[in-house]
Amino acid sequence: MRARSAALCLLGLLCACATRPADHFYILNPQPQGANAARAPAPAQVMLRVTLPSLVDRSEMVLNTSADGVIVLEHERWAAPLADLMTQTLARDLERRRGDILVTNRAIDGKIKMIVDVVQMTVRRGQQASIEAHWRIIDADAGKNLVGGDVFNAPLGQESYAAVAQALSDCLGLLADRLAGELR
């Protein structure tokens, strides 16, 4: 009986000493990194809204394992909600490409509105990241309503999870190139 109690105590101590894997947090970065474009004296305001599929709009990184499988990485996390990170990064990307605009996520009347729906986001570790996006640009002042969509791919340079964040940042940079060209 005493041996059994001692064994249970030892097992309890060992379980208490077991360490949980550390969480790692990642952000997205505007591309290319470096200086911003020079600002026009009175930049046009652009309201930006980005939506994501619920499958990937979570705090954990989600990687594709096959055509119909995903893995949710419990300890590889986004430092903020992914929709917020993507909105902020895309906004800075647009401002770097167009010094004549100021991008906000607040509703503004009579100005340019840009709505980006990320339809699918695919990340295959060691291969590439892909963002399929549809967008609508509404310029009430000019009476224009542009609609478009495309798929943006970026290779994962390494097997690391930081490479996943970098590849998604690169995809957003490619999307910003397209959107900046669509603005009047």
Sequence and secondary structure as in RCSB ss.txt:
>XXXX:A:sequence
MRARSAALCLLGLLCACATRPADHFYILNPQPQGANAARAPAPAQVMLRVTLPSLVDRSEMVLNTSADGVIVLEH
ERWAAPLADLMTQTLARDLERRRGDILVTNRAIDGKIKMIVDVVQMTVRRGQQASIEAHWRIIDADAGKNLVGGD
VFNAPLGQESYAAVAQALSDCLGLLADRLAGELR
>XXXX:A:secstr
 HHHHHHHHHHHHHHHH      EEE    SS S      SS EEEEEEEE  TTT SSEEEEEEETTEEEEEEE
EEESS HHHHHHHHHHHHHHHH TTEEEESS  TTSEEEEEEEEEEEEETTTEEEEEEEEEEEETTTTEEEEEEE
EEEEE  SSSHHHHHHHHHHHHHHHHHHHHHH  
